[in-house]
Amino acid sequence: MTDIYKEVLCQFIQAGKLTLQEVEDMKGYLESTSIERSRQTPTWAAAEALCQRLHDGITANSYRAFKMNVTNISAMERLLRIDQVSEPEARDIIEWCLAHEFWASVILSPVKFRKHYATMSARKVEERNKRERDSAKEKHPTAAGFQPKVVSDEELYARKRQREAESVPMPSGFKRVLGLVK
């Protein structure tokens, strides 16, 4: 659908009904008013608080923190409003990523936080499941005490001879038929 609008816009410009400057002016106007409109939503205050928490955590981890500006706050606000992430979920992932060995060095701005949010959320669940599996293994020592059956060399050779006896040789020229050889 947006491709059609782009094509129509290009046709208007080529026909001389619109100038490129008029289009750029309108784009700038819409961008500025969209930020002003989003500043008046309830998610803006939540986004600002989340950005402040991320900023404080990055600084506490001794990384250079991002600037608290409209661009960064609007990235966090889009995470809440467009991506439909609740404020407690976002705060939980912020706390997790700030404490994580890898993600603490990657997430240095709200833009990066929004970009990697789904991946971090999945990794957090994966790590929690792994911890639960590991703790379950500790509770059941029979699984940890499992010893594989030791097989002697003679038995291995006997199995190999049996496989060779049961195998059927490939007919001559069969690889050529399959296209494996020219």
ZAZAFI-99774 format. One record per residue (C-alpha): residue in one letter; z, y, x negated. Coordinates in Angstrom, 3 decimals, decimal comma. Example, Ala and Ser with C-alpha at 12.3 -4.5 7.8 and 13.67 -1.06 7.14 Angstrom:
// residues 2
node res A Z 7,800 Y -4,500 X -12,300
node res S Z 7,140 Y -1,060 X -13,670
//
This chain:
// residues 182
node res M Z 0,000 Y 0,000 X 0,000
node res T Z 0,863 Y 2,475 X -2,765
node res D Z -2,445 Y 1,674 X -4,459
node res I Z -4,258 Y 2,977 X -1,378
node res Y Z -2,278 Y 6,221 X -1,520
node res K Z -3,098 Y 6,605 X -5,198
node res E Z -6,792 Y 6,054 X -4,464
node res V Z -6,731 Y 8,578 X -1,592
node res L Z -4,987 Y 11,109 X -3,829
node res C Z -7,620 Y 10,613 X -6,528
node res Q Z -10,385 Y 11,086 X -3,934
node res F Z -8,804 Y 14,377 X -2,751
node res I Z -8,627 Y 15,627 X -6,342
node res Q Z -12,237 Y 14,590 X -7,070
node res A Z -13,438 Y 16,232 X -3,832
node res G Z -11,715 Y 19,469 X -4,844
node res K Z -9,365 Y 19,517 X -1,842
node res L Z -6,357 Y 19,300 X -4,189
node res T Z -5,886 Y 20,354 X -7,775
node res L Z -4,053 Y 18,308 X -10,340
node res Q Z -1,592 Y 21,192 X -10,758
node res E Z -0,772 Y 21,122 X -7,029
node res V Z -0,061 Y 17,393 X -7,219
node res E Z 2,174 Y 17,836 X -10,284
node res D Z 4,054 Y 20,704 X -8,598
node res M Z 4,657 Y 18,628 X -5,460
node res K Z 5,812 Y 15,662 X -7,556
node res G Z 8,312 Y 17,875 X -9,394
node res Y Z 9,549 Y 19,358 X -6,134
node res L Z 10,057 Y 15,929 X -4,544
node res E Z 11,847 Y 14,594 X -7,609
node res S Z 14,237 Y 17,548 X -7,677
node res T Z 14,993 Y 17,360 X -3,964
node res S Z 15,468 Y 13,585 X -4,062
node res I Z 18,235 Y 14,012 X -6,639
node res E Z 19,812 Y 16,769 X -4,555
node res R Z 19,622 Y 14,576 X -1,443
node res S Z 21,146 Y 11,603 X -3,260
node res R Z 23,981 Y 13,800 X -4,620
node res Q Z 25,135 Y 14,241 X -1,052
node res T Z 25,453 Y 10,505 X -0,353
node res P Z 28,735 Y 8,567 X -0,576
node res T Z 27,277 Y 6,386 X -3,329
node res W Z 26,936 Y 9,389 X -5,669
node res A Z 30,713 Y 9,785 X -6,091
node res A Z 31,104 Y 6,034 X -6,650
node res A Z 28,258 Y 6,084 X -9,178
node res E Z 29,870 Y 8,987 X -10,998
node res A Z 33,184 Y 7,093 X -11,217
node res L Z 31,430 Y 3,949 X -12,487
node res C Z 29,536 Y 5,991 X -15,080
node res Q Z 32,800 Y 7,521 X -16,254
node res R Z 34,349 Y 4,034 X -16,642
node res L Z 31,291 Y 2,799 X -18,560
node res H Z 31,362 Y 5,951 X -20,725
node res D Z 35,075 Y 5,505 X -21,530
node res G Z 34,597 Y 1,809 X -22,355
node res I Z 31,634 Y 2,449 X -24,647
node res T Z 33,620 Y 5,127 X -26,471
node res A Z 36,623 Y 2,770 X -26,752
node res N Z 34,325 Y 0,143 X -28,316
node res S Z 33,369 Y 2,723 X -30,997
node res Y Z 29,765 Y 3,143 X -29,864
node res R Z 28,057 Y 6,448 X -29,292
node res A Z 28,390 Y 7,123 X -25,594
node res F Z 25,678 Y 8,429 X -23,289
node res K Z 25,723 Y 11,907 X -21,784
node res M Z 27,151 Y 12,265 X -18,296
node res N Z 24,073 Y 13,843 X -16,732
node res V Z 22,077 Y 13,557 X -13,518
node res T Z 19,686 Y 10,966 X -14,944
node res N Z 22,438 Y 8,535 X -15,901
node res I Z 24,451 Y 9,019 X -12,728
node res S Z 21,323 Y 8,603 X -10,593
node res A Z 20,547 Y 5,305 X -12,372
node res M Z 23,996 Y 4,012 X -11,399
node res E Z 23,581 Y 5,425 X -7,879
node res R Z 20,279 Y 3,539 X -7,492
node res L Z 22,045 Y 0,341 X -8,531
node res L Z 24,513 Y 0,857 X -5,706
node res R Z 22,106 Y 2,163 X -3,062
node res I Z 18,755 Y 0,466 X -3,737
node res D Z 19,861 Y -2,748 X -5,457
node res Q Z 22,667 Y -3,154 X -2,888
node res V Z 25,392 Y -3,841 X -5,474
node res S Z 28,876 Y -3,094 X -4,196
node res E Z 31,145 Y -0,801 X -6,181
node res P Z 33,752 Y -3,543 X -6,912
node res E Z 31,013 Y -5,913 X -8,144
node res A Z 29,588 Y -3,228 X -10,434
node res R Z 33,063 Y -2,363 X -11,758
node res D Z 33,738 Y -6,063 X -12,414
node res I Z 30,514 Y -6,456 X -14,409
node res I Z 31,242 Y -3,228 X -16,325
node res E Z 34,643 Y -4,584 X -17,369
node res W Z 33,103 Y -7,944 X -18,285
node res C Z 30,251 Y -6,496 X -20,352
node res L Z 32,548 Y -4,090 X -22,216
node res A Z 34,708 Y -7,055 X -23,285
node res H Z 31,746 Y -9,352 X -24,068
node res E Z 30,784 Y -9,812 X -27,706
node res F Z 27,020 Y -9,463 X -27,128
node res W Z 26,681 Y -7,248 X -24,068
node res A Z 29,095 Y -4,598 X -25,353
node res S Z 26,536 Y -3,689 X -28,013
node res V Z 23,568 Y -3,756 X -25,606
node res I Z 24,852 Y -1,811 X -22,600
node res L Z 25,172 Y 1,732 X -23,895
node res S Z 23,963 Y 3,607 X -20,808
node res P Z 23,788 Y 3,272 X -17,017
node res V Z 20,007 Y 2,819 X -17,295
node res K Z 20,519 Y -0,274 X -19,485
node res F Z 23,332 Y -1,422 X -17,212
node res R Z 21,045 Y -1,339 X -14,173
node res K Z 18,205 Y -2,989 X -16,078
node res H Z 20,338 Y -5,933 X -17,241
node res Y Z 22,693 Y -6,164 X -14,245
node res A Z 21,194 Y -9,358 X -12,760
node res T Z 21,156 Y -11,110 X -16,135
node res M Z 24,749 Y -10,138 X -16,912
node res S Z 25,907 Y -11,232 X -13,479
node res A Z 24,266 Y -14,639 X -13,950
node res R Z 25,750 Y -15,011 X -17,457
node res K Z 29,212 Y -14,171 X -16,166
node res V Z 28,978 Y -16,885 X -13,504
node res E Z 27,574 Y -19,316 X -16,079
node res E Z 30,459 Y -18,663 X -18,485
node res R Z 33,020 Y -19,057 X -15,690
node res N Z 31,478 Y -22,405 X -14,668
node res K Z 31,488 Y -23,566 X -18,291
node res R Z 35,185 Y -22,686 X -18,639
node res E Z 35,945 Y -24,607 X -15,439
node res R Z 34,013 Y -27,655 X -16,686
node res D Z 35,808 Y -27,515 X -20,041
node res S Z 39,208 Y -27,287 X -18,385
node res A Z 38,285 Y -30,207 X -16,103
node res K Z 37,400 Y -32,299 X -19,171
node res E Z 40,805 Y -31,565 X -20,682
node res K Z 42,490 Y -32,775 X -17,494
node res H Z 40,571 Y -36,090 X -17,571
node res P Z 41,046 Y -37,614 X -21,043
node res T Z 39,089 Y -40,771 X -20,092
node res A Z 35,830 Y -38,833 X -20,205
node res A Z 36,712 Y -37,363 X -23,603
node res G Z 37,775 Y -40,793 X -24,948
node res F Z 34,393 Y -42,397 X -24,192
node res Q Z 33,053 Y -44,382 X -27,133
node res P Z 29,388 Y -45,409 X -27,263
node res K Z 28,547 Y -49,071 X -27,793
node res V Z 27,858 Y -49,884 X -31,432
node res V Z 24,556 Y -51,730 X -31,892
node res S Z 23,899 Y -53,853 X -34,975
node res D Z 20,757 Y -53,588 X -37,111
node res E Z 19,678 Y -57,099 X -36,094
node res E Z 19,829 Y -56,151 X -32,418
node res L Z 17,776 Y -52,994 X -33,075
node res Y Z 15,098 Y -55,031 X -34,915
node res A Z 15,074 Y -57,600 X -32,098
node res R Z 14,504 Y -54,847 X -29,530
node res K Z 11,687 Y -53,382 X -31,656
node res R Z 9,961 Y -56,787 X -32,000
node res Q Z 10,266 Y -57,331 X -28,238
node res R Z 8,665 Y -53,929 X -27,482
node res E Z 5,816 Y -54,665 X -29,907
node res A Z 5,244 Y -58,084 X -28,309
node res E Z 5,164 Y -56,599 X -24,823
node res S Z 2,850 Y -53,725 X -25,748
node res V Z -0,830 Y -53,982 X -24,891
node res P Z -3,307 Y -52,852 X -27,552
node res M Z -5,695 Y -50,051 X -26,599
node res P Z -9,327 Y -51,214 X -26,261
node res S Z -11,675 Y -49,952 X -28,956
node res G Z -13,420 Y -46,746 X -27,983
node res F Z -10,851 Y -46,004 X -25,257
node res K Z -9,724 Y -42,790 X -26,948
node res R Z -13,347 Y -41,602 X -26,851
node res V Z -13,492 Y -42,321 X -23,098
node res L Z -10,313 Y -40,297 X -22,570
node res G Z -11,766 Y -37,441 X -24,600
node res L Z -9,136 Y -37,654 X -27,325
node res V Z -11,696 Y -38,265 X -30,079
node res K Z -15,292 Y -37,035 X -30,443
//
